[in-house]
Amino acid sequence: MIHFQKNTGSRFAAEDARAEKESEFHTAVEERADLAEQIDEEEAEMQEMARDPEIYPKLVQSLAPSIYELEDVKKGILCQLFGGTNKKLGDAMVQCRGELNVILVGDPGTAKSQLLNYVHKIAPRGIYTSGQGSSAVGLTAYVTTDPDTGEKVLESGALVLSDRGVCCIDEFDKMSDITRAVLHEAMEQQTVSVAKAGIICSLNARTSVLAAANPIESRYNPRKSVVENINLPPTLLSRFDLIYLCLDKADEQSDARLATHLVSLYFKDNNKDKIKGHFAVKQLTKYVSYARKNCHPRLTAPAKERLIEHYVEMRQLGERNKTITATPRQLESLIRLAEANARMRLSPDVTGPRPPQPPPWAL
């Protein structure tokens, strides 16, 4: 029988204490104080940014500043990065997602893939994949054999790995119908159900999907409707909160501005300040992470009335055209967009419309 007893009075104990203090894994009281001070400084910096009345346009300007214009698309992607608030209704059996799904559809050469590359780098947890090279198990989960034990184990796919982040899927139109079918559950229920090789489980996939696709004829056909050009199942299309059309229209003035912008990116004497955003990439990522973690806005009475009013208007528009243009999913999308907009300002409440400002001569 072997017995060990720690001798606190020996020289070995003193050496162990000194080694522990010098170790890189040891956190002293002074280091903890410095860390707390650093956290307080970062929080003060985030609050200072949120108090800026021009925070929204500055965030839009800081998102992919090298990409020409596309301000409306950047606003939607910015709302996706901040996201809405996850809620549990009733007896917590019904859960409403707060993540937004966005799809970009348009002609080739309209910077769709560049936007996806930029978003997956600045998102807190971003995964980039191509629809042409992705399979159903690659997006969800697949079963493999552990080389050490020989047992069946479950490996996570792109949707599960991007939990609490953004999953960017390029070439969305090149995906097979079987591959796209696995997205139905992940985009609405935020889970991935697996029943393979004796493994039955449900994995969290609380991710936002940012997809890019080309029209069915490679270029957008204005003689066809949007649904005919996209050629996606209505069950999948209705799960996207925002659908953007990125069209390449020939216009002399617009083409001249775009060409000037592109050439300036490659010009050796280019002034880099012209393509820099108001906030740096690290600062933007830090602000998004802070807002998602600490800000959980709630609806107010004026905002509730405005959302109901707009939803009824959308339904009436569809009734006049003899088509269904809005479903209850669109109302939930409006709520998520309103919450994301409030998160950009770190506001605890989703406020209603601002009262109209009187003209200067009336003051």
C-alpha atoms as one frame of an Amber mdcrd trajectory, in Angstrom:
protein
   0.000   0.000   0.000   1.387   3.388  -1.011   0.491   6.574   0.868   1.053
  10.163  -0.312   0.925  13.261   1.887   1.487  16.862   0.829   4.152  18.654
   2.828   3.368  22.369   2.708   6.460  23.367   4.644   9.061  21.860   2.332
  11.103  23.663  -0.290   9.346  21.589  -2.959   6.000  23.227  -2.080   7.524
  26.671  -2.443   8.990  25.739  -5.828   5.626  24.348  -6.970   3.863  27.577
  -5.954   6.466  29.675  -7.784   6.177  27.498 -10.887   2.389  27.783 -10.802
   2.619  31.551 -10.599   4.992  31.663 -13.571   2.888  29.245 -15.627   1.057
  30.634 -18.672  -2.098  28.822 -17.519  -2.122  30.541 -14.122  -4.344  33.614
 -13.776  -3.309  35.915 -10.973  -5.575  38.369  -9.174  -3.987  41.250 -11.051
  -4.606  39.512 -14.380  -8.270  38.940 -13.542  -8.587  42.606 -12.646  -6.999
  43.602 -15.969  -9.389  41.279 -17.816 -12.420  42.776 -16.049 -11.174  46.271
 -16.870 -10.737  45.291 -20.518 -14.291  43.910 -20.640 -15.638  47.140 -19.141
 -13.761  49.186 -21.739 -15.170  47.085 -24.599 -18.692  47.398 -23.201 -18.308
  51.175 -22.915 -17.079  51.264 -26.522 -20.108  49.261 -27.732 -22.515  51.540
 -25.836 -20.819  54.595 -27.302 -21.281  53.202 -30.806 -24.963  52.484 -30.137
 -25.609  56.069 -28.989 -24.581  57.415 -32.386 -27.796  58.512 -34.194 -26.157
  57.560 -37.516 -25.221  54.038 -36.401 -27.429  52.340 -39.007 -25.967  53.997
 -42.149 -22.456  53.650 -40.710 -22.940  49.909 -40.219 -24.233  49.590 -43.783
 -21.194  51.495 -45.059 -18.853  49.218 -43.081 -20.322  46.004 -44.521 -18.289
  44.985 -47.590 -17.188  48.557 -48.497 -15.271  47.307 -51.548 -18.519  46.059
 -53.153 -20.159  48.736 -55.247 -23.562  50.025 -54.015 -26.134  47.234 -53.258
 -27.166  49.167 -50.151 -30.564  47.479 -49.874 -28.939  44.049 -49.989 -26.390
  45.084 -47.358 -29.189  46.296 -45.083 -30.906  42.919 -45.285 -27.664  41.032
 -44.627 -26.952  43.340 -41.711 -30.352  42.470 -40.218 -29.480  38.808 -40.708
 -26.183  39.189 -38.827 -27.881  40.784 -35.829 -30.963  38.555 -35.966 -34.150
  38.600 -33.935 -34.985  37.227 -30.506 -35.626  33.527 -29.978 -38.936  33.059
 -28.160 -40.862  30.223 -26.556 -44.636  30.592 -26.635 -47.267  29.187 -24.334
 -45.964  26.323 -22.223 -42.555  26.503 -23.952 -43.579  23.743 -26.366 -43.713
  26.120 -29.349 -40.443  27.855 -30.198 -40.182  30.746 -32.654 -36.866  31.225
 -34.362 -35.062  34.533 -34.343 -32.650  33.817 -37.194 -33.339  35.334 -40.601
 -32.833  33.560 -43.919 -31.845  35.580 -46.987 -31.457  34.546 -50.631 -29.797
  36.557 -53.410 -31.004  35.754 -56.930 -29.658  37.485 -59.984 -27.429  37.676
 -62.998 -23.812  36.490 -62.926 -21.232  39.104 -61.950 -23.428  40.982 -59.443
 -21.135  40.306 -56.432 -23.346  37.659 -54.816 -20.477  35.287 -54.065 -18.313
  38.154 -52.810 -20.988  39.106 -50.295 -21.213  35.507 -49.082 -17.429  35.329
 -48.660 -17.430  38.553 -46.685 -20.312  37.535 -44.399 -18.930  34.121 -43.487
 -15.676  35.778 -42.381 -17.233  38.404 -40.118 -20.055  36.258 -38.696 -19.349
  34.934 -35.161 -19.747  31.375 -36.495 -19.758  31.342 -40.280 -19.557  28.358
 -42.626 -19.192  28.677 -46.402 -20.182  25.887 -48.770 -21.146  25.467 -52.404
 -24.435  23.890 -53.347 -22.909  22.147 -56.327 -20.429  20.250 -54.138 -22.674
  19.646 -51.125 -24.746  16.591 -50.339 -27.608  16.063 -47.910 -25.392  14.399
 -45.298 -22.717  17.060 -45.814 -25.203  19.744 -44.801 -26.786  17.881 -41.871
 -24.801  14.976 -40.348 -23.308  11.687 -41.410 -22.418   8.418 -39.673 -18.848
   7.142 -39.718 -16.802   4.498 -37.904 -14.412   5.460 -35.123 -10.968   4.090
 -36.108 -10.033   3.408 -32.470 -13.163   1.777 -31.042 -14.849   0.612 -34.245
 -18.188   2.077 -33.072 -20.540   4.196 -35.146 -20.193   7.919 -34.452 -22.027
  10.978 -35.769 -20.138  13.760 -37.565 -21.704  17.203 -37.892 -22.414  18.855
 -41.228 -22.355  22.500 -42.281 -25.752  23.437 -40.783 -24.888  21.950 -37.387
 -21.379  23.434 -37.334 -22.798  26.914 -38.008 -25.147  26.750 -34.992 -25.689
  30.305 -33.654 -24.020  31.627 -36.798 -24.525  32.010 -40.547 -24.355  29.209
 -43.117 -23.510  30.671 -46.541 -24.565  28.436 -49.455 -23.385  29.510 -52.885
 -24.756  28.073 -56.152 -28.033  27.307 -54.397 -29.766  26.562 -57.688 -27.226
  23.805 -58.499 -28.285  21.707 -55.495 -30.305  18.552 -56.092 -33.888  18.280
 -54.871 -32.860  15.675 -52.276 -30.208  17.995 -50.876 -32.563  20.964 -50.746
 -35.203  18.859 -48.973 -33.053  18.609 -45.830 -33.165  22.402 -45.486 -36.896
  22.503 -44.732 -36.547  21.387 -41.119 -33.335  23.301 -40.445 -34.639  26.628
 -41.771 -37.912  26.603 -39.824 -37.570  24.235 -36.846 -33.854  25.001 -36.308
 -33.057  21.309 -35.819 -31.644  18.412 -37.827 -33.176  14.977 -37.163 -30.985
  11.937 -37.782 -32.011   8.266 -37.818 -29.137   6.259 -39.262 -27.247   3.076
 -38.297 -29.049   2.798 -34.966 -28.370   6.459 -34.062 -31.588   8.428 -33.522
 -31.177  12.012 -32.367 -32.067  15.632 -33.040 -29.235  18.163 -33.416 -29.473
  21.919 -32.974 -29.093  23.919 -36.186 -29.964  27.425 -34.980 -28.356  29.028
 -37.991 -29.224  31.699 -40.510 -29.019  30.647 -44.150 -27.580  33.094 -46.657
 -27.978  31.622 -50.146 -27.024  32.836 -53.616 -28.557  31.490 -56.819 -28.757
  32.245 -60.526 -32.066  32.323 -62.429 -33.166  29.200 -64.266 -31.939  30.600
 -67.597 -28.666  31.898 -66.077 -29.914  35.444 -66.628 -33.099  37.008 -65.287
 -35.946  36.969 -67.790 -38.171  40.044 -67.249 -40.989  38.398 -69.219 -41.377
  35.790 -66.471 -42.443  36.221 -62.886 -40.019  36.079 -59.971 -41.181  32.588
 -58.975 -40.698  31.293 -62.529 -37.197  32.759 -62.709 -36.081  31.333 -59.376
 -37.626  27.895 -59.927 -37.547  26.865 -56.256 -40.303  24.942 -54.432 -42.802
  27.256 -52.697 -42.315  25.321 -49.452 -38.634  26.265 -49.456 -39.027  29.754
 -50.883 -41.514  30.741 -48.156 -38.881  29.996 -45.509 -36.691  32.862 -46.716
 -37.415  36.110 -44.913 -35.845  38.283 -47.624 -35.508  37.628 -51.362 -33.288
  40.025 -53.321 -33.038  40.346 -57.079 -29.562  41.429 -58.218 -29.965  42.455
 -61.861 -27.263  43.560 -64.286 -28.942  46.325 -66.272 -27.099  48.247 -68.965
 -26.969  51.936 -68.090 -24.254  54.291 -69.268 -23.954  56.383 -66.103 -24.222
  53.441 -63.725 -21.736  51.402 -65.761 -19.267  54.304 -65.735 -19.493  54.621
 -61.929 -19.033  50.857 -61.490 -16.068  50.773 -63.865 -14.447  53.700 -62.056
 -14.898  51.943 -58.726 -13.465  48.632 -59.979 -10.470  50.232 -61.651  -9.689
  52.234 -58.509  -9.390  48.979 -56.552  -6.490  47.882 -58.782  -4.885  51.275
 -59.346  -1.447  51.470 -57.717  -2.000  54.994 -56.376  -5.412  54.110 -55.014
  -6.453  55.928 -51.882  -7.395  53.074 -49.565  -9.472  55.361 -47.372 -12.069
  55.502 -50.146 -12.842  51.788 -49.846 -12.616  51.553 -46.060 -15.777  51.324
 -44.002 -16.530  53.522 -41.030 -15.876  50.583 -38.661 -13.072  48.061 -39.013
 -13.889  44.398 -39.599 -12.872  43.369 -36.061 -14.900  46.193 -34.564 -17.959
  45.257 -36.627 -17.650  41.585 -35.612 -17.278  42.555 -31.974 -20.357  44.809
 -32.122 -22.478  42.070 -33.735 -21.417  39.526 -31.093 -22.069  41.966 -28.254
 -25.546  42.870 -29.561 -26.591  39.233 -30.041 -25.425  38.321 -26.547 -26.650
  41.262 -24.492 -29.605  42.823 -26.355 -32.984  41.067 -26.509 -35.564  43.647
 -27.689 -39.291  43.219 -27.121 -42.258  44.543 -29.067 -44.086  47.646 -27.885
 -47.736  48.563 -28.458 -47.044  51.097 -31.287 -44.790  48.598 -33.067 -47.427
  45.887 -32.708 -50.098  48.079 -34.330 -47.787  49.055 -37.198 -46.842  45.428
 -37.918 -50.508  44.361 -38.017 -51.349  47.273 -40.306 -48.614  46.389 -42.806
 -49.476  42.686 -42.763 -53.122  43.419 -43.577 -52.018  45.702 -46.426 -49.850
  42.920 -47.862 -52.756  40.468 -47.692 -55.112  42.935 -49.410 -52.575  43.476
 -52.176 -52.574  39.755 -52.883 -56.371  39.613 -52.863 -56.589  42.302 -55.546
 -54.133  40.357 -57.726 -55.895  37.041 -57.036 -52.689  35.597 -55.581 -51.394
  34.947 -52.070 -48.512  37.370 -51.567 -48.205  37.117 -47.781 -48.584  34.302
 -45.277 -48.220  34.258 -41.493 -44.546  33.467 -42.080 -44.136  36.928 -43.611
 -45.607  38.469 -40.457 -43.054  36.593 -38.374 -40.373  37.835 -40.774 -41.480
  41.430 -40.183 -41.191  40.876 -36.426 -37.679  39.461 -36.771 -36.607  42.361
 -38.989 -37.967  44.868 -36.481 -36.107  43.150 -33.633 -32.875  43.067 -35.654
 -33.189  46.778 -36.373 -33.610  47.457 -32.650 -30.543  45.316 -31.894 -28.404
  47.501 -34.135 -29.154  50.379 -31.775 -28.885  48.154 -28.657 -32.442  49.202
 -27.875 -34.343  47.047 -25.338 -37.664  47.768 -27.102 -38.929  47.664 -30.678
 -40.422  51.102 -31.050 -43.103  52.192 -33.478 -42.707  54.711 -36.298 -41.147
  58.026 -35.407 -43.539  60.992 -35.386 -43.177  63.198 -38.480 -40.753  66.041
 -37.949 -42.115  69.557 -38.567 -40.465  71.552 -41.374 -37.765  74.049 -40.318
 -39.969  77.048 -41.011 -42.626  75.745 -38.594 -40.223  75.764 -35.622
